[in-house]
Amino acid sequence: MAELLISKFDTSKLSEAHGGTILAHSGLPEHPQLKFGSAWGCLKPGMVQAKLAEPNISKIYVAIQGAVRIVADGKNYELHAGEACFFPAGIEHTVMQIGAKDYAGFAMWWEVKDDEK
């Protein structure tokens, strides 16, 4: 019988990521059937994630707590607890914490081939 993979957000495991612009820790453990990477992320009040633009990586962010403003290709979006956001490959974006509560979220990413864009 196969075992389930479980990952839990744990503030004691957070460390600086993306050049120290966010806090994060590993998501689901590796598994041959798992075709994406994952991590838990946290932005404290005032934190702004460095700009990212990965030409062959698509992502999904799931907000668990708090809220962030996402600037993607020059447009502003807000992501609140209980919402998810899909980033197609190559979208330049940055994420900034908004509000008084820490933002906590789960990110998943995977490689996209040129013919899938």
C-alpha positions as CSV (number, residue, x, y, z in Angstrom):
1,M,0.0,0.0,0.0
2,A,1.3,3.5,-0.9
3,E,1.9,6.0,1.9
4,L,0.5,9.5,1.8
5,L,2.9,12.4,1.8
6,I,2.0,15.1,4.4
7,S,3.6,18.5,4.9
8,K,2.7,21.0,7.6
9,F,3.4,24.7,7.9
10,D,5.9,25.1,10.8
11,T,7.1,28.5,11.8
12,S,10.1,27.0,13.6
13,K,11.4,25.7,10.2
14,L,11.2,29.0,8.4
15,S,14.5,30.4,7.0
16,E,15.3,33.2,4.6
17,A,14.6,32.5,0.9
18,H,14.7,34.5,-2.4
19,G,17.7,36.6,-1.2
20,G,16.2,37.1,2.3
21,T,13.0,38.7,0.9
22,I,10.7,36.0,2.3
23,L,10.7,33.2,4.8
24,A,10.1,29.6,3.7
25,H,10.6,25.9,4.4
26,S,10.2,22.8,2.3
27,G,6.9,21.5,1.3
28,L,6.0,17.9,0.3
29,P,8.9,15.4,0.3
30,E,10.2,14.1,-3.0
31,H,8.4,11.2,-4.5
32,P,8.7,9.6,-8.0
33,Q,5.0,10.4,-8.8
34,L,5.2,14.0,-7.6
35,K,5.9,16.1,-10.7
36,F,6.2,19.5,-9.0
37,G,8.2,21.2,-6.3
38,S,6.6,22.8,-3.3
39,A,7.3,25.0,-0.3
40,W,5.6,26.9,2.5
41,G,6.1,30.6,2.6
42,C,5.7,33.4,5.0
43,L,5.8,37.2,4.6
44,K,5.8,39.3,7.7
45,P,4.4,42.8,7.7
46,G,6.4,45.0,5.3
47,M,8.1,42.1,3.5
48,V,8.3,42.2,-0.3
49,Q,9.5,39.2,-2.3
50,A,12.2,39.9,-4.9
51,K,10.9,40.0,-8.5
52,L,10.7,36.6,-10.2
53,A,10.4,35.7,-13.9
54,E,11.1,32.1,-14.7
55,P,10.6,31.5,-18.4
56,N,9.8,27.7,-18.1
57,I,8.2,27.5,-14.6
58,S,4.5,27.7,-13.9
59,K,3.3,28.2,-10.3
60,I,0.3,28.0,-8.0
61,Y,0.2,30.0,-4.7
62,V,-2.5,29.1,-2.1
63,A,-3.0,31.6,0.6
64,I,-3.5,30.0,4.0
65,Q,-3.4,33.1,6.3
66,G,-3.3,36.9,5.8
67,A,-3.1,38.6,2.4
68,V,-0.6,39.7,-0.2
69,R,-0.6,42.1,-3.1
70,I,0.8,40.5,-6.3
71,V,2.2,42.7,-9.1
72,A,2.3,40.6,-12.2
73,D,3.2,42.0,-15.6
74,G,2.3,45.5,-14.3
75,K,-1.1,44.6,-12.9
76,N,-2.1,44.5,-9.2
77,Y,-3.9,41.6,-7.7
78,E,-4.8,40.7,-4.1
79,L,-4.6,37.2,-2.7
80,H,-6.4,36.5,0.6
81,A,-6.6,33.5,2.9
82,G,-8.7,30.7,1.2
83,E,-7.8,31.8,-2.3
84,A,-5.4,30.4,-4.9
85,C,-3.5,32.0,-7.8
86,F,-2.0,30.4,-11.0
87,F,1.1,32.0,-12.6
88,P,1.7,30.9,-16.2
89,A,5.4,30.4,-17.1
90,G,7.3,33.6,-17.7
91,I,5.1,36.0,-15.8
92,E,7.3,38.5,-14.0
93,H,5.9,39.0,-10.5
94,T,6.5,40.2,-7.0
95,V,4.6,39.6,-3.9
96,M,4.1,42.0,-1.0
97,Q,2.5,41.4,2.4
98,I,-0.5,43.6,3.2
99,G,-2.4,44.0,6.4
100,A,-1.5,43.4,10.0
101,K,-1.4,39.6,10.0
102,D,1.6,37.5,8.7
103,Y,0.9,36.0,5.3
104,A,1.3,32.2,5.1
105,G,0.9,30.2,1.9
106,F,1.8,27.1,0.0
107,A,3.5,27.3,-3.4
108,M,3.8,24.6,-6.1
109,W,5.8,24.9,-9.3
110,W,6.6,22.7,-12.3
111,E,8.5,23.0,-15.5
112,V,6.6,23.8,-18.7
113,K,8.0,22.8,-22.1
114,D,8.1,25.4,-24.8
115,D,5.3,23.6,-26.7
116,E,3.0,23.8,-23.7
117,K,3.1,27.6,-23.3
